[in-house]
Amino acid sequence: MKDRVIDLSYAAATQLRLQSAGSAQVKLEHVPADEAREEMAILAQEIVSVPHKTHAKRNKARA
């Protein structure tokens, strides 16, 4: 489909490096569900393994 608008959250736009663009041309591709689940599991592990900067500041203050 052409000429569709997809509104992204700021976080999603940041992940796609589109946050400062305002709008951008993108290409959407179908991803089979099993591949999407695998990718989401990998991303979830990466998110869990990176401490949030607020937590890092709090932990530093406690030390």
C-alpha positions, 0 to 999 in steps of 0.5 A: 500500500502506498501513502499510508501514515504510521504514527510512532511513539517517540521511543519507536522513532528513536529506535528507528533513528527517525525522531528528528526527521518529523516524517520519513519514507519507510518500507514495511516488510512482512515478518513471519510470526515465529521470526518476530517472536525470536527477534523480540526475545533477543531484543528483550534480553538486550533491554534487560541487560542494559541498566537504565540511567536512573538506576545507575545514578541511584545505585551510584548514590547508594555506594 
